[in-house]
Amino acid sequence: MTTPATGAHEICVEIGSHPVLLRTPDHTYRERLANRYAGFLTDGSHADLKFDIDLVAPLDDMGDDDVEIEVEARSGIWRLRRSDFRAEWDCRAGRGYIRQAPTPYSTDSILRIVHTLLLAGEGGFLLHAASCIRNGRALLFSGVSGAGKTTISRLAPADTTLLSDEISYIRRDGTAYRAFGTPFFGELARPGDNCSAPLGTLFFLEKGFENKIEAIPKSEALRKLLRNILFFAEDPDLVKVIFRSAWEFVERVSMSRLTFLPDERVWSVIR
Amino acid sequence: MSERYVLRSSAIASRLLGGEMMVMSATDSTFFTLNEVATTIWQAADGHTPLSEIVTKSVCRAFEVEPETALQDAQSFIDKLSGHGILLVSDQPLELQPAGSPEAA
């Protein structure tokens, strides 16, 4: 990888109380990022990580159209690779370099991966789940694509605060957990609010012919949870860390199956 | 048939949860839920105890099952898990791998 580009155009994106500084020599791209992450911007004085971004077009040596993500660690350096980007990140130095296509979509994907790695070290994770705050508690609605994450978000009463309709951000908070808003969105096409709340219940979504909440065995909850945690690194030690984090989460958090009809009445059974 | 020895791989993460052993391969993230009999074999897979002894002393004592049937089932079980690399199988005793010991909830 070549020498990192430097430039004066910085932006600091803070998600889940993890500020990440992005620096690009391209003023226009900085503005695009500012627009993409509006609501999640902060000053960069306390950034956990700093990335220099080098925009490249065309993507000369970035391979074919394969969208498979590769994430690996060697000698304390994380290497992230997809057809539209290459990135390196020195964990100890907190510095990284990104070479990517000139689209925020690429930066967005890199940020998701970076946050999965940041959270893995502290017992948290990103989860395929919609999330919102209601009555001071965060509710999570997890499921694969098509399970109803965006639908449940769209049907939410006016007194709920949307955290995300697609990717939820979970951090340890002492012996409990806290859910944070993210700019990562799904079909709803709007970011969550930049706020957080103690985690209440995680619901695993299933579409059905009635609205009902059922308890599920912890073993099933663990299996479903692991299926929905975002994790990209093929690193055996980190897989063990994620497994342990998931197990601890299952032991501490209330989890149920929510079968629902896609209309607003579902919210009358959610407690 | 020669004796077989089984040992939990160190490249796994495992937890006993709600009476079931949950095992995940750290190399390919394959996930397994073991039933009670399989959990008994899993917990006894220390690399030194022959499989036949695990079956007679652990499985047959804990569950009402004939030794021959239990051994057949055990052979099938360890073949499946060894195929995913989460159990090591040998006709010689195997060295214990510290990181492979199961963690009980």
HADDOCK unambig.tbl for C-alpha pairs under 7 A between the chains (distance, minus, plus):
assign (segid A and resid 218 and name CA) (segid B and resid 17 and name CA) 6.64 0.50 0.50
assign (segid A and resid 218 and name CA) (segid B and resid 18 and name CA) 6.12 0.50 0.50
assign (segid A and resid 219 and name CA) (segid B and resid 17 and name CA) 5.89 0.50 0.50
assign (segid A and resid 219 and name CA) (segid B and resid 18 and name CA) 6.26 0.50 0.50
assign (segid A and resid 219 and name CA) (segid B and resid 20 and name CA) 6.97 0.50 0.50
assign (segid A and resid 236 and name CA) (segid B and resid 11 and name CA) 6.68 0.50 0.50
assign (segid A and resid 236 and name CA) (segid B and resid 26 and name CA) 4.40 0.50 0.50
assign (segid A and resid 236 and name CA) (segid B and resid 27 and name CA) 5.30 0.50 0.50
assign (segid A and resid 239 and name CA) (segid B and resid 26 and name CA) 5.27 0.50 0.50
assign (segid A and resid 240 and name CA) (segid B and resid 13 and name CA) 5.35 0.50 0.50
assign (segid A and resid 240 and name CA) (segid B and resid 26 and name CA) 6.12 0.50 0.50
assign (segid A and resid 243 and name CA) (segid B and resid 13 and name CA) 6.64 0.50 0.50
